[in-house]
C-alpha cells in the first residue's frame, strides 16, 4: 500500500502502482483538471510518476503555485524547441531551462532568428498545443543512452549527458511513446501532463550566448519566451514589461543627463554627471546627518590594499572569480601567491603534483627560498604560514572588493576598552568587482561602486541593541525615500556547503541574534538557507518599487569570524581581553544601484529634495526677463537648485523643455507677474497651481524639502502659494 499524507494532515491509502495523477483524481476531479505536477517528499515529479509500498508527503501543483508555473515554463521551452526544429530541421538543441518569468532555449542554427520569425514559431507552437500530445518520460542505462546520443550526432546533448549524474539518463517524448513523428529531448524533467497544459505564451527575444560561457566556442542563439496561466495574465505581464521599459534607468539617465558609461573609461564604470551627482550628494548628506546623530564616526580608506589583508579576511580567494587580478611588483611574489592558492586548495592535506612542481621551480629560481625549504608533506596550514612569511616583504595588491577589512584595521590600530565600545565606523567607500561583461547593466550591475558602508564593533551584551538600531536605521532610510513596501529575509548558511568560514557555534549565535532582533522590531520575516555571506548570516530588506518589482537593498550582518581571523581584542571590565562582535551594515547597498532603482521607481520624476533641478524660471518675453532674473537669484539665495530660461523661444517650448527634464516646479514669468511681483507656478505633471509671491513659494518649497515630501506646494499640509 501507498500512504499519502496531504498538506492538511489527511492520510489516504492507495494500492501499489498508483500514479500521482490517480491520487489527485481521488482528491478532486476539478483539482485533477488543474494539476500540472506534484511535489512528493520535497521533490517535484510528473503526474505519471508511480508509487509502491511507501509513505509520501504529497502536494498538488497548479498554475497557482510558483513551482507549477516553473514546470509549465519548462514544458513550454520543449514545445518551442519542437516548433523551431520543425521549421528549421538542421537545428541542434543545447538546453532550455525555465527562468524567472519565462524560459529560454539555446540552439545552434545557421539561420539568424529575427522578430519576424517569432510569429511562425508561435503559430507552430499553437498547433502542437492543439494536438494535446502527452509528455512521456522514459529512461535508458547510461551506456545505451550515450550510444543513442552519439548516433544522433548532437555534440551539445552528449556534453549535457556526460555532465549528468546517475547510472540512467531520462528522455521526454511529446507523444505516447518514442516514434518518428514525435519530438523527444534529453531531459531530467518534470513536465506537465500534455502540451495543452503549458498556458498562454509568447516568444520575447533572441540573443547571443556561448555554450557554458566559453567565448572560444561557436556563438549560439538564445531564444527567450514567457508563459502564464491565461491570456489575461500574459497581457498583464507584457504591459508590465512595457512600463518597465518606459522606466529603464539607462534611457532616463541619459535623457536627464544623470550619468554615462564611457567605453574609453570601461564597462561597468559609472561617470556621474553633474545632475546625477546632485542626487547622490543629497542621499549621502541625508544619511550622514542621521549617522552622526546615532553616534557613527566617518572614516576614509584607500581603494587598494595588500593581498595578505584579503587572505586574512577570506575575501581572497573566496571572491577570487569576482575580483580584479592582483597587482605584483615582482614575479617572485606572483609565483608565491600561486603557491599559496594551491596550498589553500589542498584541503589541509599534503601538496599535490602541481604544488610540488611549482615549488621545485621556485626553489631553483630563488636560492633563498630553496635554502629555507618548504614542508610539502606537512599540513596545508603549515605551508600557508611559511608562504605568508615570505610574502610579508614582497606581496601583491588588490583593488578592494570590500571595505570591511580596512575598517577592521582601523579598529585594531589602537587599544580598546569596553568603555570605548560600541565603535561605529561609517564610510561611503568605493569597491571593485570584476563582473562578467554580459552581466553588467547600467547602474544596477557595475564593476566599481560606492557602498554606504558601516561596521559596528561591540560586546556580546551590546549586540541586541546595536542590531535593533541597525534595523531601525534601515527602516529610516527606506522610509525617507518612501519605499515602505518591503519584506525581510534572514539569510542563513547552508549546513551542507563548505563555502562558509568559522565554527558552527558562532554561526548559531549570530543567526539567533538576527532572529531576535527582527522579532523585537515586530517584523515578519522568511528564512532562506544559502543566502548568508561567507562570514556570517544577514538580514536583507527586499523592497518593492512603484510597479511591483522586488529589489534587495538594505542589509545587516552579524559576524563573529572576521574579529577572530584578525585577532581583534578589547579589555573588559574584568581586566581580561575579549573578542568583539562585528556588525556589517549597508542601507542602500551601493549608491550606483540604488540611484538606478530610484530612477526607475520615480520614472525620473524625483521628489523635490532629490530633484537635480528643483525649479525652472521661464520668462514669457523680453519685457519680463529682468524680473525672471530676479526670481532666479532669489531661488538661488534660498538654496533651491534652479535654472533660468530667458531664451527667445516661445513660452510653450520652454515649459515643454522643463517638463521633459522632469523639473518639479516651473515658474512662468510674464508681464503681469513682473508688474505684481508674483510667480505663476505649474508642476511637471501640467497642474496649474496659480500665482503666489516669492516668499510664499520659497516657504512652501522649504517645508516640502525639510519633510522630504512629494506633495506640491499648495496641497494639503503645505503652505499655499496661491
C-alpha positions in Angstrom: 0.0 0.0 0.0 0.9 3.6 -0.5 0.2 6.0 2.3 -0.3 9.6 1.1 -0.1 12.5 3.6 -1.7 15.7 2.3 -0.8 19.2 3.4 -3.7 19.4 5.8 -2.6 16.2 7.6 -5.1 13.9 5.9 -3.7 10.4 5.2 -5.0 8.5 2.2 -4.2 4.9 1.2 -3.8 3.7 -2.4 -2.7 0.4 -3.9 0.8 -0.1 -5.1 1.4 1.2 -8.6 -0.8 4.2 -8.2 0.2 7.3 -10.2 0.3 10.9 -8.9 -2.5 11.7 -11.4 -4.7 9.0 -9.8 -4.0 10.3 -6.3 -5.1 13.8 -7.5 -8.2 12.4 -9.2 -9.2 10.7 -6.0 -8.9 14.0 -4.1 -10.9 16.1 -6.6 -11.8 15.7 -10.3 -11.7 19.5 -10.6 -8.3 19.6 -9.0 -7.1 16.9 -11.4 -8.1 19.1 -14.3 -5.9 22.0 -13.0 -3.0 19.8 -11.9 0.3 20.3 -13.6 2.7 18.2 -11.4 3.1 17.1 -7.8 5.5 17.7 -5.0 6.4 14.4 -3.3 8.7 14.4 -0.2 10.0 17.8 -1.3 10.7 16.7 -4.9 8.7 17.9 -8.0 7.5 14.9 -10.1 5.4 14.3 -13.2 1.8 13.2 -12.6 2.6 10.0 -14.4 5.0 9.0 -11.6 4.1 5.7 -9.9 4.5 4.8 -6.2 4.7 1.5 -4.4 5.0 0.3 -0.8 5.9 3.7 0.7 4.7 6.7 2.7 4.8 10.0 0.9 4.1 13.7 1.7 2.1 14.8 -1.3 1.1 18.2 -2.7 -0.6 19.1 -5.9 1.0 21.8 -8.1 -1.2 24.0 -10.3 -0.7 27.4 -12.0 -1.4 29.0 -8.6 1.9 27.6 -7.3 5.3 29.1 -8.4 6.6 25.6 -8.7 3.7 24.6 -11.0 4.4 27.6 -13.2 8.0 26.6 -13.2 7.1 23.2 -14.6 4.8 24.8 -17.2 7.6 27.1 -18.4 10.0 24.1 -18.7 7.4 22.3 -20.8 6.8 25.4 -22.9 10.5 25.5 -23.7 10.2 22.0 -25.1 7.2 23.0 -27.2 9.2 26.0 -28.6 12.2 23.8 -29.3 10.0 21.3 -31.2 8.5 24.2 -33.2 11.9 25.6 -34.1 13.2 22.1 -35.1 10.1 21.6 -37.3 10.6 25.0 -39.1 14.4 24.6 -39.4 15.2 20.9 -39.4 19.0 21.5 -39.1 18.6 23.0 -35.6 20.8 21.5 -32.9 19.3 21.9 -29.4 21.6 22.7 -26.5 19.4 23.2 -23.4 16.3 25.0 -22.3 15.6 25.8 -18.7 12.8 27.8 -17.1 13.9 31.1 -15.6 12.2 33.9 -13.7 9.1 35.0 -15.6 9.8 32.6 -18.5 12.2 30.3 -20.2 14.9 30.1 -22.9 16.4 27.5 -25.2 19.9 27.7 -26.5 20.1 26.5 -30.1 22.8 26.1 -32.8 21.1 27.2 -36.0 22.8 28.9 -39.0 19.6 30.9 -39.8 19.7 34.0 -37.6 16.3 34.3 -36.0 14.6 37.7 -36.0 11.4 39.0 -34.5 9.8 38.3 -37.9 10.4 34.6 -37.3 8.6 34.7 -33.9 5.1 34.6 -35.4 6.0 31.5 -37.4 7.4 29.8 -34.2 4.3 30.8 -32.2 1.9 29.5 -34.9 3.6 26.1 -34.9 3.6 26.1 -31.1 -0.2 26.6 -31.1 -0.6 23.6 -33.5 1.5 21.5 -31.1 -0.6 22.7 -28.1 -3.8 21.9 -30.0 -2.6 18.3 -30.7 -2.6 17.9 -26.9 0.2 15.3 -27.0 1.3 13.8 -23.7 4.8 14.4 -22.2 6.1 10.8 -21.8 9.3 10.0 -19.8 11.5 7.1 -20.5 14.9 6.1 -19.1 17.9 4.3 -20.6 21.0 2.8 -18.9 23.8 5.4 -19.3 25.8 3.3 -21.8 22.8 2.8 -24.0 21.8 6.4 -23.8 25.2 7.6 -24.7 25.2 5.3 -27.8 21.8 6.7 -28.8 23.1 10.3 -28.4 26.3 9.5 -30.4 24.2 8.2 -33.2 22.1 11.4 -33.2 25.3 13.4 -33.6 24.4 16.4 -31.3 27.6 17.2 -29.5 25.8 19.5 -27.1 23.5 16.8 -25.9 26.4 14.5 -25.5 28.1 17.1 -23.3 25.0 17.5 -21.2 24.8 13.7 -20.8 28.4 13.5 -19.6 27.7 16.2 -17.0 24.6 14.4 -15.7 24.7 12.3 -12.6 23.4 8.8 -12.2 23.5 5.4 -13.9 20.5 6.2 -16.1 19.5 9.1 -18.3 16.0 10.3 -18.9 14.3 11.5 -22.1 11.0 13.1 -22.7 8.8 12.5 -25.7 5.8 14.6 -26.8 3.7 11.7 -27.7 2.5 8.4 -26.2 5.9 6.7 -27.0 9.1 7.3 -29.0 8.5 7.4 -32.7 9.4 9.1 -36.0 6.5 11.7 -35.6 7.3 12.5 -32.0 9.6 15.1 -30.6 12.0 14.0 -27.9 14.7 15.5 -25.9 17.3 14.5 -23.3 15.8 16.0 -20.1 15.5 15.4 -16.4 12.0 16.9 -16.2 9.5 17.1 -14.8 6.8 18.2 -17.3 3.1 19.0 -17.4 0.8 16.1 -18.5 0.4 17.2 -22.1 1.2 20.0 -24.5 -2.2 21.7 -24.0 -1.3 22.5 -20.4 1.5 25.0 -21.0 -0.6 28.1 -20.7 -0.5 31.3 -22.7 2.9 32.0 -24.2 4.9 34.5 -26.3 8.4 34.5 -27.8 10.1 37.6 -26.4 13.6 38.0 -27.9 16.7 36.3 -29.2 20.3 36.9 -28.0 23.7 35.5 -28.5 25.1 33.1 -26.0 28.2 30.8 -25.7 28.0 27.2 -24.6 28.9 27.2 -20.9 30.0 30.8 -21.3 33.1 29.8 -23.3 33.8 32.6 -25.8 36.2 30.4 -27.7 33.3 28.3 -28.9 30.7 28.9 -31.6 28.1 31.6 -30.8 24.7 30.1 -30.1 21.2 31.7 -30.3 19.3 32.0 -27.0 15.6 32.3 -27.7 13.6 33.7 -24.8 9.9 33.2 -24.2 7.4 33.6 -21.4 4.3 31.6 -20.4 1.5 32.5 -18.0 -1.7 30.7 -16.8 -4.0 32.7 -19.0 -4.0 35.2 -21.9 -5.2 37.9 -19.4 -2.1 37.3 -17.2 0.1 37.2 -20.3 -1.2 40.6 -21.4 -0.7 42.0 -17.9 2.9 40.7 -17.9 3.5 42.3 -21.3 2.0 45.6 -20.1 4.3 45.4 -17.0 7.3 44.9 -19.3 6.3 47.9 -21.4 6.0 50.0 -18.2 9.4 48.8 -17.1 10.8 49.7 -20.5 9.5 53.2 -20.1 11.2 53.5 -16.7 14.5 52.0 -17.8 17.1 53.9 -15.9 19.6 53.6 -18.7 17.4 55.6 -21.1 16.0 58.1 -18.5 19.5 58.6 -17.1 20.8 59.6 -20.5 17.8 61.8 -21.2 18.1 63.7 -17.9 21.9 63.9 -18.0 22.4 61.9 -14.8 25.2 59.5 -15.7 27.1 57.9 -18.5 29.2 54.8 -19.1 32.0 55.6 -21.5 33.7 52.7 -23.4 37.1 54.5 -23.1 36.7 54.6 -19.3 35.5 51.0 -19.1 32.5 48.7 -19.0 30.6 48.9 -15.7 32.3 52.1 -14.5 29.8 54.8 -14.0 30.6 58.5 -14.6 28.3 60.6 -12.5 27.3 63.7 -14.5 26.5 67.0 -12.5 22.8 66.3 -12.2 23.3 62.7 -11.1 25.9 63.9 -8.7 23.3 66.2 -7.1 21.1 63.2 -6.3 24.0 61.2 -4.9 25.2 64.0 -2.8 21.6 64.6 -1.4 21.4 61.0 -0.4 24.8 60.9 1.2 24.1 64.1 3.1 20.8 62.9 4.4 22.3 59.6 5.6 25.4 61.2 7.0 23.3 63.5 9.2 21.4 60.6 10.6 24.6 58.6 11.1 26.3 61.4 13.1 23.1 61.7 15.2 23.4 58.0 16.1 27.0 58.1 17.0 28.7 56.8 13.9 32.2 58.1 13.1 33.1 58.8 9.5 36.3 57.2 8.1 38.1 57.1 4.8 40.1 54.1 3.4 42.2 53.6 0.3 40.9 51.9 -2.9 43.6 49.2 -2.7 45.2 47.0 -0.1 47.9 44.4 0.3 46.8 41.0 -0.8 47.5 39.5 2.6 44.9 41.7 4.1 42.3 39.9 2.0 43.9 36.5 2.6 43.4 37.1 6.3 39.7 38.2 5.9 39.0 35.4 3.5 37.9 37.6 0.6 40.8 36.2 -1.3 40.3 33.6 -2.6 36.6 33.3 -1.6 35.7 36.1 -4.1 38.5 35.5 -6.5 36.3 35.0 -9.5 34.6 38.4 -8.9 37.9 40.3 -8.3 40.2 42.2 -10.5 43.5 40.4 -10.8 46.1 41.2 -8.1 49.0 43.6 -8.9 52.5 42.3 -8.2 55.8 44.2 -8.1 57.8 41.0 -8.8 57.5 37.6 -10.5 58.6 36.1 -7.2 55.5 37.5 -5.4 53.2 36.4 -8.2 54.5 32.8 -8.1 54.5 32.6 -4.3 50.8 33.7 -4.4 50.1 30.9 -6.9 51.8 28.5 -4.5 49.7 29.9 -1.6 46.5 29.3 -3.7 47.5 25.7 -4.4 48.2 25.1 -0.7 44.9 26.7 0.3 43.1 24.4 -2.1 44.7 21.3 -0.7 42.1 21.0 2.0 44.6 20.5 4.8 46.4 17.6 3.1 49.9 17.3 1.6 50.9 19.1 -1.6 49.6 17.8 -4.9 51.6 17.3 -8.1 51.2 20.9 -9.3 52.2 22.4 -6.0 55.3 20.2 -5.8 56.2 21.1 -9.4 55.8 24.9 -8.7 57.9 24.6 -5.5 60.7 22.9 -7.4 60.7 25.8 -9.9 60.7 28.4 -7.1 63.5 26.6 -5.2 65.6 26.6 -8.4 64.8 30.2 -9.4 65.2 31.8 -5.9 68.0 30.2 -3.9 67.0 31.9 -0.7 63.7 30.0 -0.9 65.3 26.7 -1.7 67.7 27.1 1.2 64.8 27.8 3.6 62.9 24.7 2.4 59.2 24.0 2.1 57.2 21.3 4.0 55.5 19.6 1.1 54.1 16.8 3.2 53.1 18.9 6.2 49.5 20.0 6.8 48.5 22.8 4.4 48.2 25.3 7.3 52.0 24.9 7.9 52.7 25.6 4.2 50.4 28.6 4.2 52.2 30.1 7.2 55.6 29.6 5.5 54.4 31.3 2.3 52.8 34.2 4.0 56.1 34.8 5.9 57.9 35.0 2.6 55.3 37.3 1.2 55.4 39.7 4.1 58.3 41.6 2.4 57.1 41.2 -1.2 53.4 40.8 -1.7 50.8 41.8 -4.2 48.0 44.4 -4.0 44.3 44.1 -4.7 41.6 46.6 -5.7 39.4 46.3 -2.7 36.3 44.2 -3.2 35.0 45.0 0.3 35.5 47.8 2.8 35.3 45.7 5.9 39.0 44.5 6.2 40.0 48.2 6.2 37.6 49.1 8.9 38.8 46.1 10.9 42.4 47.5 10.7 41.2 50.9 11.9 39.6 49.3 14.9 42.8 47.3 15.6 45.0 50.5 15.2 44.7 51.4 18.9 44.0 49.7 22.2 40.3 49.4 23.0 38.4 49.1 26.3 34.9 48.0 27.0 34.2 51.7 27.8 35.0 52.6 24.1 32.5 50.1 22.7 30.5 50.2 20.6 32.7 51.6 17.9 30.7 52.6 14.8 32.7 53.3 11.7 31.0 54.6 8.5 32.3 55.3 5.0 31.0 55.9 1.6 33.6 53.5 0.3 34.2 52.6 -3.3 34.9 48.9 -4.1 35.6 46.9 -7.3 34.2 43.7 -8.6 35.1 42.2 -11.9 31.6 41.2 -13.1 31.3 39.3 -16.3 30.7 41.7 -19.2 27.3 40.0 -20.1 26.1 40.7 -16.5 27.0 44.4 -16.4 23.9 46.6 -16.8 23.7 50.4 -16.5 23.9 51.4 -12.9 22.3 48.3 -11.3 25.2 45.9 -12.1 28.6 47.6 -12.3 32.3 46.9 -11.7 33.0 49.9 -9.5 30.6 51.1 -6.9 30.3 53.1 -3.7 28.7 51.5 -0.7 27.1 53.4 2.2 29.1 51.0 4.4 29.4 50.8 8.2 30.8 48.4 10.7 29.9 48.2 14.4 32.3 46.6 16.9 30.5 45.8 20.1 30.3 43.4 23.0 28.0 40.4 23.1 25.9 42.2 25.6 25.6 45.2 23.3 24.7 43.2 20.2 20.9 43.2 20.6 20.7 46.9 21.0 23.1 47.5 18.1 21.2 45.2 15.8 17.9 46.9 16.8 19.5 50.3 15.9 20.8 49.0 12.5 17.4 47.6 11.6 15.7 50.8 12.7 18.2 52.8 10.6 17.5 50.6 7.6 13.8 51.3 8.0 14.5 55.0 8.4 16.5 55.1 5.1 13.8 53.3 3.2 11.1 55.5 4.7 13.0 58.6 3.8 12.6 57.7 0.1 9.0 56.5 0.5 9.9 52.8 -0.1 7.7 51.4 2.5 6.6 48.2 0.8 9.2 45.6 1.7 9.7 42.2 3.2 12.5 40.9 5.4 14.6 37.9 4.7 17.1 36.3 7.1 19.9 34.6 5.0 21.3 31.6 6.8 24.3 29.3 6.0 23.7 26.1 4.1 25.0 23.5 6.5 25.9 21.2 3.6 28.1 23.8 1.9 31.8 24.3 2.5 31.9 28.0 1.4 31.4 29.4 4.9 34.2 30.1 7.4 34.1 29.8 11.2 32.7 27.3 13.7 29.0 26.2 13.9 28.6 27.6 17.4 29.3 31.1 16.4 27.0 30.8 13.4 24.2 29.7 15.7 24.8 32.7 17.9 24.8 35.1 15.0 21.7 33.6 13.4 19.7 33.6 16.7 20.8 37.2 17.3 19.3 38.3 14.0 16.1 36.3 14.6 15.7 38.0 18.0 16.3 41.5 16.5 13.8 41.1 13.8 11.2 39.7 16.2 11.9 42.6 18.6 11.2 45.0 15.7 7.8 43.3 15.3 8.7 42.4 11.7 7.5 39.3 9.8 10.3 37.5 8.0 11.3 34.5 6.0 14.5 32.4 6.3 16.5 31.1 3.4 19.4 28.7 3.6 22.4 29.5 1.5 21.8 33.3 1.4 24.3 34.1 4.2 27.6 35.9 3.4 30.6 33.6 3.7 31.5 35.1 7.1 28.0 35.5 8.7 24.2 35.5 8.4 22.3 38.6 7.4 19.0 40.4 7.3 18.1 41.7 3.9 15.3 44.2 3.1 13.6 43.1 -0.1 11.8 46.3 -1.4 9.0 46.6 -4.0 9.2 49.5 -6.4 6.3 51.5 -7.9 5.5 48.8 -10.4 5.9 45.9 -8.1 9.4 44.6 -8.8 11.5 43.4 -5.9 15.0 44.7 -5.2 17.3 43.7 -2.4 18.5 46.9 -0.7 19.5 47.3 3.0 21.4 44.5 4.7 22.5 43.9 8.3 25.0 41.1 9.0 26.4 39.6 12.2 30.0 38.4 12.1 31.9 36.5 14.7 34.5 35.3 12.2 36.4 38.4 11.0 37.2 39.5 14.5 38.6 36.0 15.1 40.6 35.9 11.9 42.1 39.3 12.6 42.6 38.7 16.4 40.6 41.8 17.4 40.5 42.4 21.2 39.3 44.8 23.8 39.9 44.9 27.5 36.8 44.1 29.5 35.6 45.2 33.0 37.3 42.1 34.4 40.6 43.5 33.1 40.9 40.5 30.7 41.0 40.6 26.9 37.8 39.7 24.9 36.8 39.4 21.3 34.3 41.9 20.0 31.4 41.1 17.7 31.2 42.8 14.3 28.1 44.0 12.6 28.2 44.9 8.9 25.5 47.4 7.8 24.6 49.0 4.4 21.4 50.9 4.0 21.3 51.3 0.2 23.7 48.6 -0.9 25.5 50.7 -3.4 24.8 54.3 -4.4 25.0 53.4 -8.1 22.5 50.6 -7.9 20.3 52.5 -5.5 20.1 55.6 -7.7 19.4 53.3 -10.7 16.5 51.8 -8.9 15.2 55.2 -7.8 15.3 56.5 -11.4 13.0 53.6 -12.3 10.9 53.8 -9.2 10.2 57.5 -9.8 10.4 57.3 -13.6 12.9 60.1 -13.3 10.4 62.4 -11.5 12.3 62.7 -8.2 10.7 64.3 -5.2 11.7 67.9 -4.7 14.5 67.2 -2.2 16.2 64.8 -4.6 15.5 66.5 -7.9 18.6 67.7 -9.7 16.9 70.9 -10.8 14.1 71.8 -8.4 12.6 74.8 -10.3 13.0 76.4 -13.7 12.2 80.1 -14.2 10.8 80.8 -17.7 10.2 84.3 -18.9 7.4 84.9 -21.4 9.2 87.7 -23.3 12.0 90.2 -23.0 9.7 92.5 -21.1 9.6 90.1 -18.1 13.2 88.9 -18.5 14.7 91.2 -15.8 12.1 90.1 -13.2 12.7 86.5 -14.2 16.4 87.0 -13.4 15.5 88.5 -10.1 13.3 85.4 -9.3 16.1 83.1 -10.3 18.5 84.9 -7.9 16.0 84.7 -5.1 15.7 81.0 -5.6 19.4 80.5 -5.6 19.8 82.5 -2.4 17.2 80.3 -0.8 19.4 77.3 -1.8 17.0 76.0 -4.4 18.6 74.2 -7.4 17.2 76.4 -10.1 17.7 77.2 -13.8 16.8 80.3 -15.8 15.3 80.1 -19.3 15.4 83.7 -20.7 15.9 82.4 -24.2 13.9 83.8 -27.2 11.8 80.6 -27.5 8.1 80.7 -27.1 6.9 80.0 -23.6 5.2 76.8 -24.6 8.5 75.4 -25.8 10.2 76.5 -22.6 7.6 74.8 -20.5 7.8 71.6 -22.5 11.6 71.5 -22.2 11.4 71.8 -18.4 8.6 69.2 -18.3 10.7 66.7 -20.3 13.6 67.3 -17.8 11.0 66.4 -15.1 11.7 69.6 -13.1 9.2 69.7 -10.2 8.2 73.4 -10.5 8.0 75.7 -13.5 7.8 79.4 -12.7 6.2 81.3 -15.6 7.1 85.0 -15.5 5.0 87.3 -17.8 4.4 91.0 -17.7 1.5 90.6 -15.2 3.8 88.6 -12.8 6.5 91.2 -13.2 4.1 94.0 -12.5 2.6 92.4 -9.4 6.0 90.8 -8.3 4.5 87.3 -8.2 5.2 83.9 -9.9 2.8 81.7 -11.8 3.6 78.1 -10.6 2.9 74.9 -12.5 4.1 71.4 -12.0 5.9 68.9 -14.3 2.6 67.0 -14.5 0.9 70.1 -16.0 -1.1 71.1 -12.9 -1.6 74.8 -12.6 -1.0 76.0 -9.0 -1.7 79.6 -9.8 0.1 82.8 -8.6 1.8 83.5 -5.4 4.5 85.7 -4.0 8.1 84.6 -3.9 8.2 84.4 -0.1 5.2 82.1 -0.2 6.7 79.9 -2.9 10.1 79.6 -1.1 8.5 78.9 2.2 6.3 76.1 0.7 9.4 74.6 -1.0 11.5 74.7 2.2 8.7 72.9 4.1 8.5 70.2 1.4 12.2 69.7 1.4 12.6 69.5 5.1 9.8 66.9 5.4 11.1 65.1 2.2 7.6 65.1 1.0 6.4 64.6 -2.6 3.3 66.8 -2.4 3.3 70.1 -4.4 3.2 73.4 -2.6 -0.5 74.4 -2.0 -1.6 70.8 -1.4 -2.9 69.6 2.0 -0.3 70.0 4.7 1.8 72.5 2.7 2.0 76.3 2.7 -0.3 77.6 -0.1 1.4 79.7 -2.8 -1.9 81.0 -4.2 
